[in-house]
């Protein structure tokens, strides 16, 4: 684990996920085993709850604007509870 990474697994927490206010797309991909692009598509649609979208404000016209997607714990918990119900 690199120094800027935070622990994601907590055996005593619900769904064995350490509770944070929000998660990065890469972290959710690591937890779920789903690709980064698929995670972005699933959570950006709002199907599992409202996500935080932070858009960059580029001042130069030729620079691309980026959107950072932060996934709240509630949306991640909804994802896991629905996937558990589907598999049962």
Phi, psi and omega in degrees: 000127178288163184294335180270358179271149179246153181294139182250338185257132174221106185303335183270351183273159176301138182060012180061027180249129176295131186278119172234163178297319179207162183235150174280158181302318180299322180293318179294322177298319179294319181291322187266340183079016179257152179295155182300317181295320179293319177299315180300316179296315182298313187274332178292335180289341180083009182297328183256002180135168183286131177252160181267123178247119180248113182265136178285150179245091179278137181268337180269139185294327185275359179267139180281138173277141180243153176241125176266130181252121175249130186255114180294157180303320181300319179293320178294320178295321176299318179300312182292321181292323177290321180290330176290319178295322181293324183279343182276000000 
